[in-house]
Every structure is written in structure tokens, then in C-alpha cells.
Amino acid sequence: MKLNEISDNEGARKSRMRVGRGTSSGKGKTAGRGVKGQTSRSGVAIKGFEGGQMPLFKRLPKRGFNVPNPKKLNAVNLGRLQVAIEAGKLAKGATVSAASLVEAGVLRRELDGVRILAKGELKEKLDFEVTGMSKAAQEAIEKLGGKVTLLAKPETTATTEASEEA
């Protein structure tokens, strides 16, 4: 047996039906779409419709909770800060905030706040004014003699209005 002699079994690969190519093709004129109606026309996709039967996505129970207005925080690792210090973008002993990280080019833009994570190793003492911080990152910073100031998280107006009425 040679490579050029290898072939599929007879009938293993069925060629596709070319619809709408004349009445003698067996799928001409209406091309298997039936006559008239919504699905006979182009641009129709009735997704999830099961002929009036309750669709599967409505039959299954809802699970979990989605926060209506989630806060988007920038996540920054300690290792990334060390790289910025070594590159001369962040000064040693400087105060790290969202604005200073954008200025240094560590972040592209400020979101709703910055959260510092502990991946990587920080070798320089830095002070932080950020929205959030992991416990491991806080321990690593305080071990180097740095100071951590956690800013108040921005709240949604709906929760404050509800608490005032109570």
C-alpha cells in the first residue's frame, strides 16, 4: 500500500446538496424551504423556539446572582510593580495610586479602582493608596516597611437610598 493509494471507503464522504440549482437537481425552486412563510425567506433564525413547547432555557432553573452594576477594578501584581521600578517608571519609596500607575504606564486607564495582588516579588519599599489589596500582598508590603491606605470602595446609589429610607 502506498500513500497515493489510500482512500475513504465507498460512501464514507457524502457530497453536499447544492440547493436552488434548477428543478432537475431535486432541490430546485424552493430549495427545500417549503412554500411561503417566515422560514422560506432569508435572514431568519428562530433560535430557541421549539414549536410552542416551553423552550429549554426557560425550563431550567435560574442559578446564582449577577451584580447589576459591578465595579471594575484594575488588578496589578507586585512583580509588575517591581518591573516598573527597575525600568525607572516608578520612583523608589513613591506613593502608588491609580493615577501614578497610569502615569508610569503600568495601567492603560483608571477604572473604578486598583487592587494589588501578591504574584511576583517586590524588593523596594512603597506606600499604597488603592481600593483593594490581597492579604498576602499587604503582608509583603508591610514586611518591607511600606504603608497601605485602603480607599473607600465606590458604592452604588441604589443601596445608599435604600439604607436612608430604613
Protein Blocks (a to p, Z undefined) as FASTA:
>chain_A
ZZklgccdehkaccdddehiajklopghjnonagehjklpghiacehiaghpacfklmpc
cedjddfbacddddddfklmmmmmmnopacghiacdfklmmmnomambdcfbdcddfedj
dfbdcddddfbdcfklmmmmmmnopacddddddddfklmmmmmmZZ
